[in-house]
Amino acid sequence: MFGEMLQRLRVVLALVLAVPALAVTAAPNAPPSPVEYKIVTASERGTYIQIGRDLAKWIAPQAGIKLEVLPSAGSAENVHRLRYEPGVKLAMVQSDVYQAFLDQAAAGNAEAGDMIRPLRVVMPLYNEEIYFVVRADSPLNYVHEIRGARINTGPLGSGTALTTTTLYRLMFGEPIADANATFLSNEDALAKLVTDKSVDVVAIIAGQPAKLLTDMKPESRHYIKLLRFDGKHATARAALQTYFPATVLAANYPNLLSEDLPALAVRAYLVTYDYNVPDTRAHLSQLVRAMCRGYSQLQASGHPKWREVELAMPGLGKGWRYYTPTANEIRACMASNATSAAVVRRSCTQQERVLGLCGT
Protein backbone atom coordinates (compact mmCIF):
# COMPACT_ATOMS: atom_id res chain seq x y z
CA MET A 1 0.00 0.00 0.00
CA PHE A 2 2.71 2.43 0.99
CA GLY A 3 4.71 1.61 -2.12
CA GLU A 4 1.71 2.30 -4.35
CA MET A 5 1.11 5.71 -2.73
CA LEU A 6 4.77 6.60 -3.14
CA GLN A 7 4.63 5.69 -6.81
CA ARG A 8 1.57 7.93 -7.34
CA LEU A 9 3.33 10.81 -5.59
CA ARG A 10 6.32 10.39 -7.87
CA VAL A 11 4.04 10.54 -10.93
CA VAL A 12 2.30 13.71 -9.68
CA LEU A 13 5.61 15.41 -8.93
CA ALA A 14 6.95 14.47 -12.35
CA LEU A 15 3.89 16.05 -14.03
CA VAL A 16 4.09 19.21 -11.94
CA LEU A 17 7.77 19.66 -12.64
CA ALA A 18 7.32 18.91 -16.33
CA VAL A 19 4.78 21.70 -16.97
CA PRO A 20 7.23 24.60 -16.48
CA ALA A 21 9.77 22.75 -18.58
CA LEU A 22 7.26 22.48 -21.43
CA ALA A 23 6.44 26.17 -21.12
CA VAL A 24 10.10 27.13 -21.23
CA THR A 25 10.76 25.13 -24.36
CA ALA A 26 7.64 26.57 -26.06
CA ALA A 27 8.40 30.22 -25.24
CA PRO A 28 11.11 30.81 -27.86
CA ASN A 29 8.66 29.88 -30.62
CA ALA A 30 6.02 32.43 -29.48
CA PRO A 31 6.21 35.93 -31.06
CA PRO A 32 7.26 38.64 -28.59
CA SER A 33 4.49 40.88 -27.32
CA PRO A 34 4.57 44.38 -28.86
CA VAL A 35 5.57 47.29 -26.65
CA GLU A 36 2.80 49.79 -25.99
CA TYR A 37 3.57 53.39 -26.99
CA LYS A 38 1.36 56.46 -27.36
CA ILE A 39 1.42 59.36 -29.81
CA VAL A 40 -0.37 62.65 -29.11
CA THR A 41 -1.89 64.37 -32.13
CA ALA A 42 -4.70 66.98 -32.18
CA SER A 43 -8.43 67.23 -32.90
CA GLU A 44 -10.44 64.15 -33.89
CA ARG A 45 -11.28 65.91 -37.17
CA GLY A 46 -7.81 67.21 -37.92
CA THR A 47 -4.94 65.89 -40.03
CA TYR A 48 -2.53 65.05 -37.20
CA ILE A 49 -4.71 62.29 -35.83
CA GLN A 50 -5.09 60.72 -39.28
CA ILE A 51 -1.31 60.74 -39.73
CA GLY A 52 -0.97 59.07 -36.32
CA ARG A 53 -3.54 56.43 -37.25
CA ASP A 54 -1.66 55.67 -40.47
CA LEU A 55 1.52 55.09 -38.46
CA ALA A 56 -0.36 52.90 -36.00
CA LYS A 57 -1.97 50.82 -38.75
CA TRP A 58 0.83 50.24 -41.24
CA ILE A 59 4.16 51.10 -39.64
CA ALA A 60 4.19 50.54 -35.87
CA PRO A 61 3.29 46.80 -36.01
CA GLN A 62 6.31 46.19 -38.24
CA ALA A 63 8.48 47.71 -35.50
CA GLY A 64 7.02 45.61 -32.69
CA ILE A 65 4.99 48.56 -31.38
CA LYS A 66 1.32 48.82 -30.48
CA LEU A 67 0.79 52.53 -31.03
CA GLU A 68 -2.16 54.20 -29.32
CA VAL A 69 -3.22 57.39 -31.10
CA LEU A 70 -4.48 60.06 -28.70
CA PRO A 71 -6.39 63.25 -29.56
CA SER A 72 -5.32 66.46 -27.88
CA ALA A 73 -5.83 70.22 -27.86
CA GLY A 74 -2.84 70.54 -30.18
CA SER A 75 0.89 71.19 -30.34
CA ALA A 76 1.44 73.16 -27.14
CA GLU A 77 -0.37 70.53 -25.09
CA ASN A 78 1.55 67.82 -26.96
CA VAL A 79 4.87 69.24 -25.77
CA HIS A 80 3.66 69.03 -22.15
CA ARG A 81 2.30 65.50 -22.56
CA LEU A 82 5.38 64.18 -24.36
CA ARG A 83 7.53 65.55 -21.58
CA TYR A 84 5.50 64.36 -18.60
CA GLU A 85 2.75 61.84 -19.47
CA PRO A 86 3.73 58.17 -19.00
CA GLY A 87 3.67 56.10 -22.17
CA VAL A 88 3.71 59.05 -24.59
CA LYS A 89 6.75 58.48 -26.77
CA LEU A 90 5.84 60.54 -29.85
CA ALA A 91 4.11 63.85 -30.56
CA MET A 92 3.04 65.94 -33.52
CA VAL A 93 4.26 69.52 -33.06
CA GLN A 94 4.05 72.63 -35.25
CA SER A 95 7.34 74.35 -36.03
CA ASP A 96 6.32 77.71 -34.59
CA VAL A 97 5.18 76.10 -31.33
CA TYR A 98 8.51 74.29 -30.96
CA GLN A 99 10.33 77.54 -31.70
CA ALA A 100 8.18 79.48 -29.23
CA PHE A 101 9.23 77.15 -26.41
CA LEU A 102 12.88 77.56 -27.41
CA ASP A 103 12.50 81.34 -27.51
CA GLN A 104 10.92 81.36 -24.05
CA ALA A 105 13.72 79.17 -22.73
CA ALA A 106 16.34 81.49 -24.25
CA ALA A 107 14.59 84.44 -22.60
CA GLY A 108 15.05 82.82 -19.20
CA ASN A 109 11.82 80.88 -18.68
CA ALA A 110 13.08 77.87 -16.71
CA GLU A 111 9.85 75.88 -17.14
CA ALA A 112 9.99 76.24 -20.93
CA GLY A 113 13.64 75.19 -20.89
CA ASP A 114 12.91 72.09 -18.80
CA MET A 115 10.20 71.05 -21.23
CA ILE A 116 11.80 71.71 -24.62
CA ARG A 117 15.53 71.05 -24.22
CA PRO A 118 15.21 67.26 -23.83
CA LEU A 119 12.91 66.96 -26.87
CA ARG A 120 14.25 65.84 -30.23
CA VAL A 121 12.99 65.90 -33.80
CA VAL A 122 12.41 62.57 -35.49
CA MET A 123 11.63 64.12 -38.87
CA PRO A 124 9.84 67.00 -40.58
CA LEU A 125 6.53 65.93 -42.05
CA TYR A 126 4.59 68.42 -44.19
CA ASN A 127 3.15 71.91 -44.27
CA GLU A 128 -0.21 72.59 -42.61
CA GLU A 129 -2.38 75.22 -44.23
CA ILE A 130 -3.72 78.15 -42.18
CA TYR A 131 -7.37 78.96 -42.91
CA PHE A 132 -9.25 82.09 -41.90
CA VAL A 133 -13.00 81.56 -42.10
CA VAL A 134 -15.53 84.43 -42.09
CA ARG A 135 -19.25 84.77 -42.82
CA ALA A 136 -20.22 84.73 -46.47
CA ASP A 137 -21.56 88.29 -46.23
CA SER A 138 -18.46 89.60 -44.39
CA PRO A 139 -16.74 92.65 -45.94
CA LEU A 140 -13.40 90.90 -45.28
CA ASN A 141 -11.74 89.18 -48.22
CA TYR A 142 -8.03 89.13 -47.31
CA VAL A 143 -6.08 87.96 -44.27
CA HIS A 144 -4.54 91.41 -43.78
CA GLU A 145 -8.05 92.80 -43.20
CA ILE A 146 -8.65 90.91 -39.92
CA ARG A 147 -6.99 93.59 -37.77
CA GLY A 148 -9.38 94.58 -34.98
CA ALA A 149 -11.83 91.76 -35.72
CA ARG A 150 -13.20 89.34 -33.12
CA ILE A 151 -11.07 86.26 -33.75
CA ASN A 152 -11.35 82.73 -32.44
CA THR A 153 -7.72 81.70 -32.14
CA GLY A 154 -8.31 78.05 -31.18
CA PRO A 155 -8.30 76.32 -27.77
CA LEU A 156 -5.75 77.35 -25.16
CA GLY A 157 -2.77 75.02 -25.33
CA SER A 158 -3.29 74.36 -29.04
CA GLY A 159 -0.90 75.02 -31.88
CA THR A 160 -3.70 76.87 -33.64
CA ALA A 161 -3.93 79.42 -30.82
CA LEU A 162 -0.19 80.01 -30.80
CA THR A 163 0.03 80.28 -34.60
CA THR A 164 -2.95 82.65 -34.83
CA THR A 165 -1.67 84.97 -32.10
CA THR A 166 1.90 84.86 -33.43
CA LEU A 167 0.83 85.55 -37.01
CA TYR A 168 -1.38 88.45 -35.92
CA ARG A 169 1.47 89.99 -33.92
CA LEU A 170 3.89 89.60 -36.82
CA MET A 171 1.52 91.17 -39.32
CA PHE A 172 0.21 94.06 -37.22
CA GLY A 173 2.92 94.66 -34.62
CA GLU A 174 0.55 94.16 -31.69
CA PRO A 175 -1.31 91.30 -29.98
CA ILE A 176 -4.98 90.55 -30.51
CA ALA A 177 -6.92 92.62 -28.00
CA ASP A 178 -8.12 90.46 -25.11
CA ALA A 179 -11.70 91.57 -25.73
CA ASN A 180 -11.47 90.31 -29.33
CA ALA A 181 -9.87 86.91 -28.66
CA THR A 182 -11.81 83.70 -27.96
CA PHE A 183 -10.43 80.20 -27.44
CA LEU A 184 -13.22 77.88 -28.56
CA SER A 185 -12.94 74.64 -30.53
CA ASN A 186 -13.27 74.96 -34.30
CA GLU A 187 -16.77 73.49 -34.25
CA ASP A 188 -18.06 75.76 -31.48
CA ALA A 189 -16.47 78.84 -33.05
CA LEU A 190 -17.98 78.14 -36.48
CA ALA A 191 -21.40 77.76 -34.86
CA LYS A 192 -21.04 81.17 -33.20
CA LEU A 193 -19.72 82.67 -36.43
CA VAL A 194 -22.94 81.92 -38.29
CA THR A 195 -25.55 81.96 -35.49
CA ASP A 196 -25.14 84.62 -32.81
CA LYS A 197 -22.31 86.28 -34.83
CA SER A 198 -20.25 86.90 -31.68
CA VAL A 199 -17.17 85.82 -33.66
CA ASP A 200 -16.00 87.48 -36.90
CA VAL A 201 -13.09 85.22 -37.87
CA VAL A 202 -12.32 81.57 -37.11
CA ALA A 203 -8.70 80.45 -37.52
CA ILE A 204 -8.24 76.78 -38.46
CA ILE A 205 -4.93 75.00 -39.03
CA ALA A 206 -4.94 71.60 -40.73
CA GLY A 207 -3.22 69.90 -43.61
CA GLN A 208 -5.42 69.78 -46.67
CA PRO A 209 -7.73 68.12 -47.28
CA ALA A 210 -8.95 68.97 -43.76
CA LYS A 211 -11.85 66.76 -42.68
CA LEU A 212 -13.63 69.61 -40.92
CA LEU A 213 -13.87 71.51 -44.21
CA THR A 214 -14.31 68.57 -46.60
CA ASP A 215 -17.32 67.43 -44.56
CA MET A 216 -19.16 70.69 -45.26
CA LYS A 217 -22.21 70.60 -47.54
CA PRO A 218 -22.56 72.64 -50.77
CA GLU A 219 -24.96 75.03 -49.02
CA SER A 220 -22.07 76.05 -46.72
CA ARG A 221 -21.09 78.65 -49.32
CA HIS A 222 -24.17 80.61 -48.31
CA TYR A 223 -22.82 80.90 -44.77
CA ILE A 224 -19.00 81.02 -44.83
CA LYS A 225 -16.01 81.84 -47.02
CA LEU A 226 -12.21 81.62 -46.75
CA LEU A 227 -9.90 84.64 -46.79
CA ARG A 228 -7.06 85.02 -49.30
CA PHE A 229 -3.46 85.79 -48.37
CA ASP A 230 -1.90 88.64 -50.38
CA GLY A 231 1.83 88.02 -50.54
CA LYS A 232 2.43 91.54 -51.90
CA HIS A 233 0.74 93.37 -49.04
CA ALA A 234 2.94 95.28 -46.60
CA THR A 235 2.03 92.87 -43.77
CA ALA A 236 3.19 89.81 -45.72
CA ARG A 237 6.96 90.26 -45.34
CA ALA A 238 6.98 89.75 -41.57
CA ALA A 239 4.59 86.82 -41.81
CA LEU A 240 6.74 85.04 -44.39
CA GLN A 241 9.78 85.15 -42.12
CA THR A 242 8.15 82.47 -39.94
CA TYR A 243 5.47 80.91 -42.14
CA PHE A 244 5.39 79.55 -45.69
CA PRO A 245 3.36 80.50 -48.77
CA ALA A 246 0.81 77.86 -49.70
CA THR A 247 -2.13 77.24 -51.99
CA VAL A 248 -5.44 75.84 -50.79
CA LEU A 249 -6.69 73.73 -53.70
CA ALA A 250 -10.27 74.08 -54.84
CA ALA A 251 -10.18 70.40 -55.79
CA ASN A 252 -9.87 69.56 -52.09
CA TYR A 253 -12.88 71.71 -51.12
CA PRO A 254 -15.30 71.75 -54.05
CA ASN A 255 -18.20 72.67 -51.74
CA LEU A 256 -16.39 75.81 -50.55
CA LEU A 257 -14.07 77.01 -53.32
CA SER A 258 -14.48 77.64 -57.01
CA GLU A 259 -10.76 78.45 -57.50
CA ASP A 260 -7.45 77.88 -55.73
CA LEU A 261 -6.77 80.19 -52.80
CA PRO A 262 -3.39 81.77 -51.82
CA ALA A 263 -2.69 81.03 -48.16
CA LEU A 264 -0.03 80.51 -45.50
CA ALA A 265 1.24 77.32 -43.90
CA VAL A 266 3.19 76.12 -40.87
CA ARG A 267 5.41 73.02 -40.85
CA ALA A 268 4.55 69.88 -38.86
CA TYR A 269 7.20 67.76 -37.12
CA LEU A 270 7.27 64.32 -35.54
CA VAL A 271 8.97 64.75 -32.17
CA THR A 272 10.19 62.47 -29.39
CA TYR A 273 12.19 62.67 -26.15
CA ASP A 274 15.96 62.12 -25.91
CA TYR A 275 15.56 58.58 -24.61
CA ASN A 276 18.68 56.71 -23.52
CA VAL A 277 17.00 53.44 -22.51
CA PRO A 278 18.35 50.83 -24.98
CA ASP A 279 14.96 49.15 -25.55
CA THR A 280 13.24 52.46 -26.33
CA ARG A 281 16.06 53.59 -28.61
CA ALA A 282 15.84 50.28 -30.46
CA HIS A 283 12.07 50.42 -30.96
CA LEU A 284 12.06 54.02 -32.17
CA SER A 285 14.86 53.13 -34.59
CA GLN A 286 12.81 50.17 -35.82
CA LEU A 287 9.82 52.48 -36.30
CA VAL A 288 11.76 54.72 -38.69
CA ARG A 289 13.26 51.68 -40.43
CA ALA A 290 9.74 50.33 -40.95
CA MET A 291 8.65 53.75 -42.24
CA CYS A 292 11.43 53.61 -44.82
CA ARG A 293 10.23 50.20 -45.98
CA GLY A 294 6.55 51.14 -45.88
CA TYR A 295 6.86 54.64 -47.32
CA SER A 296 5.18 53.76 -50.62
CA GLN A 297 2.22 52.22 -48.79
CA LEU A 298 1.79 55.35 -46.67
CA GLN A 299 1.75 57.46 -49.82
CA ALA A 300 -0.67 55.13 -51.62
CA SER A 301 -3.08 54.31 -48.79
CA GLY A 302 -2.58 56.94 -46.09
CA HIS A 303 -3.68 60.56 -45.79
CA PRO A 304 -2.85 62.58 -48.95
CA LYS A 305 -0.35 64.64 -46.90
CA TRP A 306 2.02 61.64 -46.92
CA ARG A 307 2.74 62.48 -50.56
CA GLU A 308 4.46 65.66 -49.32
CA VAL A 309 6.61 63.86 -46.73
CA GLU A 310 10.26 63.21 -47.56
CA LEU A 311 12.44 60.85 -45.56
CA ALA A 312 15.16 63.46 -45.24
CA MET A 313 16.98 65.57 -42.67
CA PRO A 314 16.93 69.24 -43.66
CA GLY A 315 18.60 71.82 -41.47
CA LEU A 316 16.80 72.74 -38.26
CA GLY A 317 16.42 76.03 -36.43
CA LYS A 318 18.83 77.15 -33.73
CA GLY A 319 18.38 75.00 -30.64
CA TRP A 320 16.63 72.18 -32.51
CA ARG A 321 18.20 68.72 -32.58
CA TYR A 322 17.45 65.44 -34.31
CA TYR A 323 17.09 62.27 -32.23
CA THR A 324 20.32 60.38 -32.91
CA PRO A 325 19.00 56.79 -33.21
CA THR A 326 16.24 57.72 -35.66
CA ALA A 327 18.53 60.14 -37.52
CA ASN A 328 20.90 57.24 -38.20
CA GLU A 329 18.00 55.25 -39.67
CA ILE A 330 16.91 58.13 -41.89
CA ARG A 331 20.48 58.55 -43.18
CA ALA A 332 20.61 54.83 -43.96
CA CYS A 333 17.25 55.08 -45.75
CA MET A 334 18.44 58.08 -47.78
CA ALA A 335 21.65 56.25 -48.72
CA SER A 336 19.74 53.14 -49.75
CA ASN A 337 17.32 55.14 -51.88
CA ALA A 338 20.19 57.03 -53.52
CA THR A 339 22.01 53.77 -54.29
CA SER A 340 18.87 52.23 -55.80
CA ALA A 341 18.32 55.29 -57.96
CA ALA A 342 21.94 55.26 -59.10
CA VAL A 343 21.72 51.58 -60.05
CA VAL A 344 18.61 52.29 -62.11
CA ARG A 345 20.35 55.17 -63.87
CA ARG A 346 23.50 53.12 -64.58
CA SER A 347 21.72 50.01 -65.83
CA CYS A 348 19.12 51.65 -68.03
CA THR A 349 20.43 52.25 -71.55
CA GLN A 350 18.67 54.11 -74.33
CA GLN A 351 17.72 50.84 -76.03
CA GLU A 352 16.24 49.53 -72.79
CA ARG A 353 14.20 52.71 -72.40
CA VAL A 354 12.91 52.40 -75.98
CA LEU A 355 11.93 48.79 -75.31
CA GLY A 356 10.19 49.74 -72.07
CA LEU A 357 12.56 47.67 -69.93
CA CYS A 358 13.39 50.32 -67.34
CA GLY A 359 10.41 49.89 -65.08
CA THR A 360 8.06 52.72 -64.26
Secondary structure, 3 states (H helix, E strand, C coil): CHHHHHHHHHHHHHHHHHHHHHHHHHHHHCCCCCEEEEEECCCCCCHHHHHHHHHHHHHHHHHCEEEEEECCCCHHHHHHHHHHCCCEEEEEEEHHHHHHHHHHHHCCCHHHHHHHCCEEEEEEEEEEEEEEEEECCCCCCEHHHCCCCCEECCCCCCHHHHHHHHHHHHHHCCCCCHHHEECCCHHHHHHHHHCCCCCCEEEEEECCCCHHHHCCCHHHHHCEEECECCCCCCCHHHHCCCCEEEEECHHHCCCCCCCCEEEEEEEEEEEEECCCCHHHHHHHHHHHHHHHHCHHHHHHHCCHHHHHCCCCCCCCCCCCCECHHHHHHHHHHHHHHHHHHHHHHHHCCHHHHHCCCCCC
